[in-house]
Amino acid sequence: MSSSSLGRFDGCSHHEIQKHLLQMVAVGTKCLKQQISDLVHDGLQLALAADLWSDGTDCALLGVFLYWIDKEWVMHEEMAGCVPFHGMRHTGENIRKETEALMKSLDTTLDSVFARVCDNGSNMKKALEVLKGLFCSAHTLERSVLVYTESPGVKETIGRTKAITSFFHRSPLAMAEMLKIQVTNMPVDCLSAFFSEDEAEAEATDSTDTEKYMAEDELEAYLVCPDEAKETDILMWWKTKSTWPKLQLMARQYLAVPATSAGGGTSV
């Protein structure tokens, strides 16, 4: 800009940038408040995920994200806020205090949230008072794998496997010979090793229209539905079930709960 304007313009001042950013935040907050109000009007509650990220020095941020499914069955993930946490103790009390302040700024409360998801850190669990079974699946899986790989027998096997891998990486001739063996012995139909004929036939069968099942109530109708194909879009499937209004509402509530808080942490 400076060169094209012959030095007359060096870009916006940080004050001008800050002003526009604050205006964007105000518009975004107003829109989010309206969306939350619409959700409550439908008789539903928000799902929430929170993560406290730190780079190990003096930079720490608390990210709080809200999740819901709208009337068009579109999943929403919106950042409620990102709070600087440097200079503050990462205690459950401080995390809860900042989270409650964010929720209050959106005209709602932490207690009105349907489900709260976080990692297994004691401070996060204490802050959000997470119910059993709502911990971050990615963090839980990571801890489970760590425990397994450090167990007797497994740790030694992994060490030997790494040594074998290193040998092939260091030897181009050995690598070429191994590739020849792999190609020669590879099954023609790799999928047949994982799926039986019955399973393959079931996958190829078109789903029958569930509306032909005339049940007395929604739950009975749902329970007698045939299994859908694995690639079925679950949200679009529920969108078509307008004859099950109560189950539809439950689906919008429960399917909005995130399986992990890692997405929010990555965004932060």
C-alpha positions in Angstrom: 0.0 0.0 0.0 2.8 2.3 0.9 4.5 1.9 -2.5 1.3 2.1 -4.6 0.3 5.3 -2.8 3.8 6.8 -3.1 4.3 6.8 0.6 1.0 8.6 1.4 -0.6 5.5 3.1 1.2 3.1 5.4 -1.9 1.1 6.4 -4.5 1.5 9.1 -3.4 2.5 12.6 -3.8 -0.1 15.4 -6.5 2.1 16.8 -8.6 1.9 13.6 -8.1 -1.9 13.4 -9.1 -2.3 17.0 -12.2 -0.2 16.4 -13.4 -2.4 13.5 -12.6 -5.6 15.4 -14.7 -4.4 18.3 -17.5 -3.6 15.9 -17.3 -7.1 14.5 -17.4 -8.6 17.9 -20.5 -6.6 18.8 -22.3 -7.7 15.7 -21.2 -11.3 16.2 -22.3 -11.3 19.9 -25.7 -9.9 19.0 -26.2 -12.6 16.4 -25.1 -15.3 18.8 -27.5 -14.0 21.4 -30.4 -14.2 19.0 -29.4 -17.8 18.0 -29.4 -18.8 21.6 -32.7 -17.2 22.2 -34.2 -19.1 19.2 -32.8 -22.4 20.6 -34.3 -21.8 24.0 -37.6 -20.9 22.3 -37.5 -24.4 20.7 -37.2 -25.9 24.1 -33.5 -26.9 23.7 -30.3 -26.1 25.5 -26.7 -25.5 24.4 -23.8 -27.9 24.6 -20.5 -26.5 25.6 -16.8 -27.5 25.3 -13.9 -25.7 26.9 -10.2 -26.1 26.7 -7.3 -24.3 28.4 -4.3 -24.0 26.1 -0.8 -22.9 27.1 2.5 -22.8 25.3 4.5 -23.6 28.5 5.7 -20.0 28.9 3.5 -17.0 29.8 0.9 -17.4 27.1 -2.3 -19.1 28.1 -5.8 -18.9 26.6 -9.2 -20.3 27.7 -11.5 -21.1 24.8 -15.2 -21.7 25.3 -17.3 -23.1 22.4 -21.0 -23.6 22.1 -22.8 -26.2 20.0 -26.3 -26.7 18.8 -28.4 -27.9 15.8 -30.8 -25.4 14.2 -34.2 -26.0 12.8 -32.7 -26.8 9.4 -30.6 -29.5 11.0 -27.3 -27.6 10.5 -24.7 -28.2 13.2 -23.3 -25.0 14.7 -20.0 -24.5 16.5 -19.5 -20.9 17.8 -16.8 -19.5 20.0 -18.4 -17.9 23.1 -15.1 -16.3 23.9 -11.3 -16.6 24.3 -10.0 -15.4 27.6 -6.3 -14.5 28.2 -5.1 -16.6 31.2 -1.5 -15.5 31.6 -0.8 -14.3 35.1 -3.7 -16.2 36.5 -3.6 -19.5 38.3 -5.2 -22.3 36.3 -7.5 -23.4 39.1 -11.0 -24.7 38.7 -12.4 -21.7 40.5 -10.7 -19.2 38.1 -11.8 -21.2 35.0 -15.4 -21.4 36.2 -15.4 -17.7 37.0 -14.2 -16.7 33.5 -16.6 -19.2 31.8 -19.6 -17.9 33.8 -18.6 -14.3 32.8 -18.6 -15.3 29.1 -22.0 -17.0 29.4 -23.4 -14.0 31.2 -22.2 -11.7 28.4 -24.4 -13.8 26.1 -27.5 -13.5 28.3 -27.3 -17.1 29.4 -25.7 -19.2 32.2 -23.4 -22.1 32.6 -26.0 -23.9 34.6 -28.5 -23.8 31.7 -26.1 -25.7 29.5 -27.2 -29.3 28.6 -23.8 -30.9 28.4 -20.3 -29.7 29.2 -17.3 -31.4 27.6 -13.6 -31.0 28.6 -10.4 -33.0 29.0 -9.6 -35.1 32.1 -7.7 -32.3 33.9 -8.8 -32.0 37.5 -9.1 -28.2 37.1 -11.3 -28.4 34.1 -13.5 -31.1 35.7 -13.9 -29.0 38.8 -14.7 -25.9 36.8 -17.4 -27.4 34.7 -18.6 -30.0 37.1 -18.6 -32.5 34.2 -20.9 -35.5 34.5 -19.4 -39.0 34.1 -18.9 -40.0 30.4 -18.6 -36.4 29.0 -14.9 -36.1 29.0 -13.0 -35.3 25.7 -12.8 -38.6 23.7 -9.6 -37.5 22.0 -7.9 -36.9 25.4 -9.2 -40.1 26.9 -8.0 -42.1 23.9 -4.6 -40.5 24.1 -4.3 -41.4 27.8 -5.5 -45.0 27.2 -3.0 -45.5 24.4 -0.2 -44.2 26.6 -1.1 -46.6 29.4 -1.3 -49.5 27.0 2.0 -48.7 25.2 3.8 -48.5 28.5 2.5 -51.8 29.8 4.9 -54.8 30.2 5.5 -56.7 27.0 3.9 -54.0 24.8 6.7 -51.5 25.5 9.4 -54.0 24.6 7.5 -55.1 21.4 7.2 -51.4 20.3 11.0 -51.0 20.8 11.7 -54.0 18.7 9.3 -52.8 16.0 11.1 -49.4 15.9 14.4 -51.1 15.5 13.2 -53.2 12.6 11.7 -50.0 11.0 14.9 -48.2 11.4 16.8 -51.0 9.7 14.7 -50.8 6.6 14.9 -47.0 6.5 18.7 -47.2 6.6 18.9 -49.9 3.9 17.5 -49.1 0.5 18.1 -52.6 -0.8 16.2 -54.2 2.1 13.3 -51.7 1.6 13.1 -52.6 -2.1 13.0 -56.3 -1.3 10.3 -55.8 1.3 8.2 -53.9 -1.2 8.5 -56.7 -3.7 7.3 -59.2 -1.1 4.4 -57.0 -0.1 3.2 -56.5 -3.7 3.5 -60.2 -4.5 1.5 -61.3 -1.5 -1.2 -58.5 -1.5 -4.8 -59.9 -1.8 -6.6 -59.1 -5.0 -9.6 -57.8 -3.0 -8.3 -56.3 0.2 -11.8 -55.5 1.4 -12.6 -59.3 1.5 -10.2 -59.6 4.4 -12.4 -57.3 6.5 -16.0 -57.9 5.3 -17.8 -61.2 5.1 -20.2 -61.9 2.2 -23.2 -61.3 4.4 -21.9 -57.9 5.6 -21.1 -56.9 2.0 -24.6 -57.9 0.9 -26.1 -55.9 3.8 -24.1 -52.9 2.8 -25.4 -53.1 -0.8 -29.0 -53.4 0.2 -31.0 -50.2 -0.2 -32.6 -48.9 3.0 -36.3 -49.5 3.1 -38.6 -46.5 3.6 -39.2 -46.5 7.3 -42.5 -44.7 6.9 -44.1 -48.0 5.9 -43.8 -49.1 9.5 -47.0 -47.9 11.1 -46.3 -48.0 14.8 -48.5 -46.5 17.5 -45.9 -44.2 18.9 -42.7 -42.6 17.8 -40.4 -44.8 19.9 -41.8 -48.0 18.5 -41.6 -46.7 15.0 -37.9 -45.8 15.6 -37.0 -49.1 17.1 -38.4 -51.1 14.1 -36.5 -49.0 11.6 -33.9 -50.9 9.5 -30.3 -50.1 9.8 -29.1 -47.3 7.6 -26.0 -47.3 5.4 -22.8 -46.2 7.2 -22.5 -43.2 4.9 -25.9 -41.9 5.8 -25.9 -38.2 7.0 -27.5 -38.6 10.4 -28.6 -35.0 10.6 -30.3 -35.1 7.2 -31.9 -38.5 8.2 -33.5 -36.9 11.3 -34.6 -33.9 9.3 -36.9 -36.1 7.3 -38.6 -37.6 10.4 -41.1 -34.8 11.0 -43.7 -37.4 12.0 -41.6 -38.0 15.1 -41.6 -34.5 16.6 -40.6 -35.5 20.1 -37.8 -37.8 19.0 -36.6 -35.1 16.5 -36.3 -32.6 19.4 -34.3 -35.2 21.4 -32.0 -35.8 18.5 -31.3 -32.1 18.1 -30.4 -31.9 21.7 -28.2 -35.0 22.0 -26.5 -35.0 18.6 -25.2 -31.5 19.3 -23.0 -32.7 22.2 -19.4 -32.7 20.9 -17.3 -35.8 21.3 -14.2 -33.9 22.0 -13.0 -30.5 23.2 -9.9 -30.8 20.9 -11.6 -28.8 18.1 -11.9 -25.8 20.3 -8.4 -26.1 21.6 -7.1 -26.2 18.0 -9.0 -23.1 17.1 -7.6 -21.2 20.1 
